[in-house]
Amino acid sequence: MAVQGQDKNSVFCEKCFTTAPKGTEFCPECGAPLGKNSGVSTGVDATIYPELAQANLLRMRHKIKEAEDLCLSVLRRYPHNPTANTLMGDIAVEKGELEHAAQWYELALDIEPDSLSDRHKLASVRHQIETREVSTTAEQLGLPDEKPKTTLIATAAIAGLVLLGIIAYALAHTRSSAASTPQSNIDGPLRIPGPIVNPTPPPNTTGGGTDGGTTGNPAPPGPIEHELTKAINKTENGAYLIDARYDLQNDGVTLTYTVSTDKDERLIGAQLAFDSFPLAKETLKKPVDRITLRAMRDGNQVYGAVVTHTAYEAASSDDWQTAHKGDIESLAKVILSDEKWAEGLGPPKTTGTEPAATATTGGTTAPAESASTATAGGSTSPSDSTPPVKPAPTTTGKTTG
């Protein structure tokens, strides 16, 4: 190549050291301008090119020290030659001295700012420096060398969102259960202080016992029952409700609610049942035949009653609502049937002597009191050792509904 460099019929590319016929304006390999178009003194290039070509050949043969010494000897004579500075940058890259290589390429660009080749080499070296620094830092911190893949990042993000959703659902479910759990264990046996006065047991709404559901052990409420309970909680007396259970066998709903001593369990239960019929139909997607009421106080059941769908329809008719709207006492008389109280409790007292009668409530006939009790002087007395029984409220004359 040194012999070719001295050929007066040839020109050399100072960028890629390719030989081209004299008179060629641009290098056929890299496209760099040749001869006068290069902007560099042809006398200087013709003088130093054979040495630079030899230095580049030594570099490619991995004789790095010899190539560096030869190139430095050129720079001592011509320090502003861009080709010599670029070649020193290439030699520094071969030695792994990336910072020195960047400095040599910057010097070459200072001399010849329009050199795209030097700009590409400088950008490549800077990228290698940044990559090496990141790798070194990661190694010191004990992190993996490779950057995480985009797919892995997306997968991790999705997994994180799913996990947060599960945690949020669990917390919401726990709070909902804590808010709706009464003082007594409604899923376990209910403690009744004494026998229910009314001898007719309520329907078995829980399927867990033989005493009409008062001592059964029902299954935990399902999602639909939770939804129904929340809907009823928003009604006028919904704050008293503990939970609502659906009885598939009897096609009915059992409402368990709590009352304090200063509240009337009958009136609260009547309003709850009346408001619950349309909500049960909306939630269960069908009407129910009956609603069974269970009033709790201090963890014990103190009252029970049944409200049939027929009685509800009678009380919700336009004629009845026009005559009795807002009269909760009249509502209780119309829709409540099969009422019962725990021992020591009873229905509202009646004054004077009133013979036992059959009460028609919303199309349902309530049975008269047991024949074992006799009415005398406005009071009831047992015919044997049975606890005293107070008659349920009755209506006489005109049938309501």
C-alpha positions as CSV (number, residue, x, y, z in Angstrom):
1,M,0.0,0.0,0.0
2,A,3.0,2.3,0.6
3,V,4.1,1.8,-3.0
4,Q,0.5,2.6,-4.2
5,G,0.6,5.7,-2.0
6,Q,3.5,7.0,-4.0
7,D,1.8,6.4,-7.4
8,K,1.2,9.8,-9.0
9,N,-1.8,8.4,-10.8
10,S,-3.7,7.5,-7.7
11,V,-5.3,9.4,-4.8
12,F,-6.0,8.1,-1.3
13,C,-9.0,8.5,0.9
14,E,-7.9,9.8,4.3
15,K,-11.0,8.2,5.9
16,C,-10.9,4.6,4.9
17,F,-7.4,4.5,3.2
18,T,-8.9,3.3,-0.1
19,T,-6.9,4.0,-3.3
20,A,-8.8,5.5,-6.2
21,P,-7.7,6.7,-9.7
22,K,-6.4,10.3,-9.8
23,G,-9.2,12.8,-10.6
24,T,-11.9,10.9,-8.6
25,E,-13.9,13.4,-6.6
26,F,-15.3,11.0,-4.0
27,C,-14.1,7.8,-2.4
28,P,-15.8,4.7,-4.0
29,E,-15.9,3.0,-0.6
30,C,-17.0,5.6,2.0
31,G,-18.0,8.5,-0.2
32,A,-15.6,11.0,1.4
33,P,-14.3,13.8,-0.8
34,L,-10.9,13.2,-2.4
35,G,-8.1,15.5,-3.6
36,K,-8.9,19.1,-3.4
37,N,-12.4,18.4,-2.3
38,S,-11.2,17.0,1.0
39,G,-10.3,20.5,2.3
40,V,-6.9,19.2,3.5
41,S,-3.5,20.1,2.0
42,T,-2.6,17.5,-0.7
43,G,1.0,18.0,-0.1
44,V,0.6,17.0,3.6
45,D,-1.6,14.0,2.7
46,A,0.8,12.8,0.1
47,T,3.6,13.1,2.6
48,I,2.0,11.4,5.6
49,Y,-0.5,9.0,3.9
50,P,1.9,6.1,3.5
51,E,2.7,6.2,7.2
52,L,-0.9,6.4,8.2
53,A,-1.8,3.5,5.9
54,Q,1.0,1.5,7.4
55,A,-0.2,2.3,10.9
56,N,-3.8,1.3,10.1
57,L,-2.5,-2.0,8.6
58,L,-0.6,-2.7,11.8
59,R,-3.7,-2.0,13.8
60,M,-5.8,-4.5,11.8
61,R,-3.0,-7.1,12.4
62,H,-3.4,-6.4,16.1
63,K,0.1,-5.0,16.4
64,I,-1.3,-2.2,18.5
65,K,1.9,-0.8,20.0
66,E,3.7,-0.5,16.6
67,A,0.6,1.1,15.1
68,E,0.3,3.6,18.0
69,D,4.0,4.6,17.8
70,L,3.8,5.2,14.0
71,C,0.6,7.3,14.3
72,L,2.0,9.4,17.1
73,S,5.1,10.2,15.1
74,V,2.8,11.6,12.4
75,L,0.9,13.7,15.0
76,R,4.1,15.2,16.3
77,R,4.7,16.7,12.9
78,Y,1.1,17.3,11.9
79,P,-1.0,17.6,15.1
80,H,-4.0,19.1,13.2
81,N,-4.4,16.2,10.7
82,P,-7.9,14.8,11.3
83,T,-7.1,11.4,9.8
84,A,-4.2,10.9,12.3
85,N,-6.5,11.8,15.2
86,T,-9.3,9.5,13.9
87,L,-6.7,6.6,13.6
88,M,-5.6,7.2,17.2
89,G,-9.2,6.9,18.3
90,D,-9.5,3.6,16.4
91,I,-6.3,2.3,18.1
92,A,-7.7,3.3,21.5
93,V,-10.8,1.3,20.8
94,E,-8.7,-1.7,20.0
95,K,-6.9,-1.3,23.4
96,G,-10.3,-1.0,25.2
97,E,-9.5,2.6,26.2
98,L,-12.9,4.0,25.4
99,E,-12.5,7.3,27.2
100,H,-9.3,8.0,25.3
101,A,-11.0,7.0,22.0
102,A,-13.8,9.5,22.6
103,Q,-11.2,12.3,23.2
104,W,-9.4,11.4,19.9
105,Y,-12.6,11.5,17.9
106,E,-13.6,14.8,19.5
107,L,-10.2,16.3,18.4
108,A,-10.8,15.0,14.9
109,L,-14.3,16.7,14.9
110,D,-12.9,19.9,16.2
111,I,-10.6,19.9,13.1
112,E,-13.3,18.7,10.7
113,P,-16.8,19.2,12.2
114,D,-18.6,17.9,9.1
115,S,-17.1,14.4,9.3
116,L,-20.1,12.0,9.6
117,S,-17.8,9.0,10.1
118,D,-16.1,10.6,13.1
119,R,-19.5,11.5,14.6
120,H,-20.8,7.9,14.3
121,K,-17.6,6.6,15.9
122,L,-17.9,9.0,18.8
123,A,-21.5,8.2,19.4
124,S,-20.7,4.4,19.4
125,V,-17.9,4.9,21.9
126,R,-20.1,7.0,24.2
127,H,-22.8,4.4,24.1
128,Q,-20.3,1.7,25.0
129,I,-19.0,3.8,27.9
130,E,-22.6,4.2,29.3
131,T,-23.4,0.5,28.9
132,R,-20.2,-0.4,30.8
133,E,-20.9,2.1,33.6
134,V,-24.5,0.7,34.0
135,S,-23.1,-2.9,34.0
136,T,-20.5,-2.0,36.7
137,T,-23.1,-0.3,38.9
138,A,-25.5,-3.2,38.6
139,E,-22.7,-5.6,39.5
140,Q,-21.8,-3.6,42.6
141,L,-25.5,-3.5,43.7
142,G,-26.0,-7.2,43.0
143,L,-28.5,-6.5,40.2
144,P,-28.7,-8.6,36.9
145,D,-26.5,-7.3,34.1
146,E,-29.2,-7.4,31.4
147,K,-32.0,-4.9,31.3
148,P,-35.5,-6.4,32.0
149,K,-37.4,-7.2,28.9
150,T,-40.5,-5.2,28.0
151,T,-42.6,-8.4,28.2
152,L,-41.4,-9.1,31.7
153,I,-42.1,-5.6,32.8
154,A,-45.6,-5.8,31.4
155,T,-46.2,-9.2,33.0
156,A,-45.0,-8.0,36.4
157,A,-47.2,-4.9,36.2
158,I,-50.3,-6.9,35.4
159,A,-49.5,-9.4,38.2
160,G,-49.1,-6.5,40.6
161,L,-52.5,-5.0,39.6
162,V,-54.2,-8.4,40.0
163,L,-52.6,-8.8,43.4
164,L,-53.8,-5.4,44.5
165,G,-57.3,-6.2,43.3
166,I,-57.4,-9.4,45.3
167,I,-56.2,-7.6,48.4
168,A,-58.7,-4.8,48.0
169,Y,-61.5,-7.4,47.5
170,A,-60.5,-9.3,50.6
171,L,-60.3,-6.1,52.7
172,A,-63.8,-5.0,51.5
173,H,-65.3,-8.4,52.1
174,T,-63.8,-8.5,55.6
175,R,-65.2,-5.0,56.4
176,S,-68.6,-5.9,55.0
177,S,-68.7,-9.1,57.1
178,A,-67.6,-7.3,60.3
179,A,-70.3,-4.5,59.7
180,S,-73.1,-7.0,59.1
181,T,-72.3,-9.5,61.9
182,P,-74.6,-9.1,64.9
183,Q,-73.7,-9.5,68.5
184,S,-75.1,-13.0,68.5
185,N,-73.9,-15.8,66.3
186,I,-76.7,-15.9,63.7
187,D,-75.0,-18.8,61.9
188,G,-75.1,-21.0,65.0
189,P,-77.8,-22.1,67.4
190,L,-80.0,-19.2,68.7
191,R,-80.5,-19.2,72.5
192,I,-84.2,-18.9,73.4
193,P,-84.9,-18.2,77.0
194,G,-88.1,-20.1,77.0
195,P,-90.7,-21.8,74.7
196,I,-92.4,-19.6,72.1
197,V,-95.9,-18.8,73.4
198,N,-97.7,-19.4,70.1
199,P,-97.7,-23.2,69.7
200,T,-97.5,-23.1,65.9
201,P,-93.9,-23.2,64.8
202,P,-92.7,-21.1,61.9
203,P,-91.6,-22.6,58.6
204,N,-88.2,-24.2,58.6
205,T,-86.4,-21.5,56.7
206,T,-82.9,-22.6,57.5
207,G,-83.1,-26.3,56.9
208,G,-80.8,-26.9,59.8
209,G,-83.1,-27.8,62.7
210,T,-86.4,-29.4,63.6
211,D,-87.9,-26.5,65.6
212,G,-88.8,-24.2,62.7
213,G,-85.4,-22.9,62.2
214,T,-84.9,-21.4,65.7
215,T,-82.1,-23.8,66.7
216,G,-80.8,-24.8,63.3
217,N,-77.3,-24.2,62.0
218,P,-77.8,-22.6,58.6
219,A,-75.2,-22.3,55.9
220,P,-73.4,-19.0,55.4
221,P,-75.2,-16.5,53.3
222,G,-74.5,-16.5,49.6
223,P,-73.7,-13.6,47.2
224,I,-77.4,-13.1,46.4
225,E,-78.4,-13.0,50.1
226,H,-75.6,-10.5,50.8
227,E,-77.0,-8.4,47.9
228,L,-80.5,-8.6,49.3
229,T,-79.3,-7.7,52.8
230,K,-77.6,-4.6,51.5
231,A,-80.7,-3.6,49.6
232,I,-82.9,-3.9,52.7
233,N,-80.4,-2.1,54.8
234,K,-81.1,1.0,52.8
235,T,-84.8,1.0,53.7
236,E,-86.5,3.0,56.5
237,N,-85.9,0.3,59.2
238,G,-83.0,-1.3,57.4
239,A,-80.6,-0.4,60.1
240,Y,-82.2,-3.0,62.3
241,L,-81.6,-5.9,59.9
242,I,-78.9,-8.4,60.7
243,D,-79.3,-10.6,57.5
244,A,-81.7,-11.9,55.0
245,R,-81.8,-15.7,54.1
246,Y,-83.5,-17.3,51.1
247,D,-85.3,-20.6,51.7
248,L,-85.5,-22.5,48.4
249,Q,-87.8,-25.2,49.9
250,N,-90.5,-22.9,51.1
251,D,-89.8,-20.1,48.5
252,G,-89.5,-17.5,51.2
253,V,-87.1,-15.1,52.9
254,T,-86.2,-15.0,56.6
255,L,-85.3,-11.6,58.0
256,T,-83.3,-11.6,61.2
257,Y,-83.3,-8.2,62.9
258,T,-82.3,-6.8,66.3
259,V,-84.4,-4.5,68.5
260,S,-83.7,-2.8,71.8
261,T,-86.1,-2.9,74.8
262,D,-87.5,0.6,73.9
263,K,-88.5,-0.5,70.4
264,D,-91.6,-2.4,69.2
265,E,-90.4,-5.6,67.5
266,R,-93.8,-6.0,65.8
267,L,-93.9,-2.6,64.1
268,I,-90.3,-2.7,63.0
269,G,-90.8,-6.2,61.6
270,A,-94.0,-5.3,59.8
271,Q,-92.3,-2.3,58.0
272,L,-89.2,-4.4,57.2
273,A,-91.3,-7.2,55.7
274,F,-93.5,-4.7,53.7
275,D,-90.4,-3.0,52.2
276,S,-88.6,-6.3,51.5
277,F,-91.1,-8.0,49.2
278,P,-90.3,-5.8,46.1
279,L,-86.6,-5.9,46.9
280,A,-86.6,-9.7,47.2
281,K,-88.4,-9.9,43.8
282,E,-85.8,-7.6,42.2
283,T,-82.8,-9.4,43.7
284,L,-84.0,-13.0,43.3
285,K,-85.6,-12.2,39.9
286,K,-88.9,-13.7,41.1
287,P,-91.5,-13.0,43.8
288,V,-91.4,-14.9,47.1
289,D,-94.4,-16.5,48.8
290,R,-93.7,-15.4,52.3
291,I,-91.3,-13.5,54.6
292,T,-90.5,-14.9,58.0
293,L,-89.5,-12.5,60.8
294,R,-87.1,-13.2,63.6
295,A,-86.5,-10.4,66.2
296,M,-83.4,-10.6,68.3
297,R,-82.5,-8.9,71.6
298,D,-79.3,-9.5,73.5
299,G,-78.5,-12.5,71.4
300,N,-81.9,-14.2,72.0
301,Q,-84.9,-14.5,69.7
302,V,-87.8,-12.7,71.3
303,Y,-90.4,-12.6,68.5
304,G,-91.4,-14.3,65.3
305,A,-94.0,-13.9,62.7
306,V,-94.9,-14.7,59.1
307,V,-96.0,-12.2,56.3
308,T,-97.5,-13.9,53.3
309,H,-97.4,-12.4,49.8
310,T,-101.2,-12.3,49.8
311,A,-101.2,-10.1,52.9
312,Y,-98.5,-7.8,51.3
313,E,-100.6,-7.4,48.2
314,A,-103.6,-6.4,50.2
315,A,-101.7,-3.8,52.2
316,S,-100.0,-2.4,49.1
317,S,-103.2,-2.0,47.1
318,D,-104.2,1.6,46.2
319,D,-107.4,1.5,48.3
320,W,-105.7,0.3,51.5
321,Q,-102.8,2.8,51.0
322,T,-105.2,5.6,50.5
323,A,-107.0,4.7,53.8
324,H,-104.0,3.7,56.0
325,K,-100.8,5.1,54.4
326,G,-98.3,5.8,57.2
327,D,-100.3,3.9,59.9
328,I,-97.8,1.3,61.0
329,E,-100.2,-0.1,63.6
330,S,-102.8,-0.9,60.9
331,L,-100.1,-2.3,58.7
332,A,-98.9,-4.7,61.4
333,K,-102.5,-5.9,62.0
334,V,-103.1,-6.5,58.3
335,I,-99.9,-8.3,57.3
336,L,-98.5,-10.1,60.5
337,S,-99.7,-13.6,61.1
338,D,-98.5,-16.7,63.1
339,E,-97.0,-14.3,65.7
340,K,-95.1,-15.7,68.6
341,W,-93.1,-14.4,71.6
342,A,-90.5,-15.8,73.8
343,E,-91.4,-16.8,77.4
344,G,-92.2,-13.8,79.6
345,L,-93.1,-11.6,76.6
346,G,-96.3,-11.2,74.7
347,P,-98.4,-9.2,72.4
348,P,-99.8,-5.7,73.3
349,K,-102.2,-5.8,76.2
350,T,-106.0,-5.5,75.5
351,T,-108.4,-3.8,77.8
352,G,-111.8,-5.1,79.0
353,T,-113.2,-8.4,78.1
354,E,-112.8,-9.4,74.6
355,P,-113.7,-12.9,73.4
356,A,-111.2,-14.8,71.4
357,A,-111.9,-14.3,67.7
358,T,-110.5,-15.2,64.4
359,A,-108.6,-12.3,62.7
360,T,-108.6,-11.9,59.0
361,T,-105.2,-10.4,57.9
362,G,-104.6,-9.7,54.3
363,G,-106.5,-12.8,53.2
364,T,-104.8,-15.0,55.9
365,T,-106.9,-16.3,58.8
366,A,-105.0,-16.3,62.1
367,P,-106.0,-19.1,64.5
368,A,-107.7,-18.4,67.8
369,E,-105.9,-19.0,71.0
370,S,-105.5,-22.4,72.5
371,A,-108.6,-23.9,74.0
372,S,-106.7,-24.5,77.2
373,T,-107.0,-20.8,78.1
374,A,-110.1,-19.1,79.4
375,T,-111.0,-15.4,79.4
376,A,-112.4,-14.1,82.6
377,G,-112.8,-10.6,83.8
378,G,-110.5,-9.2,81.2
379,S,-107.6,-11.4,82.2
380,T,-106.4,-14.8,81.0
381,S,-105.7,-17.7,83.3
382,P,-104.3,-21.1,82.4
383,S,-106.3,-24.2,82.9
384,D,-103.1,-26.0,83.9
385,S,-99.5,-25.3,84.6
386,T,-98.9,-23.8,81.1
387,P,-97.3,-20.4,81.2
388,P,-99.8,-17.5,80.9
389,V,-100.7,-16.8,77.3
390,K,-101.8,-13.3,76.1
391,P,-104.0,-13.2,73.0
392,A,-102.6,-11.7,69.8
393,P,-104.3,-8.5,68.6
394,T,-107.5,-9.3,66.8
395,T,-109.8,-7.4,64.5
396,T,-113.6,-7.8,64.5
397,G,-116.3,-6.9,62.1
398,K,-115.2,-5.7,58.6
399,T,-112.4,-7.7,57.0
400,T,-109.5,-5.5,55.8
401,G,-107.5,-6.2,52.8
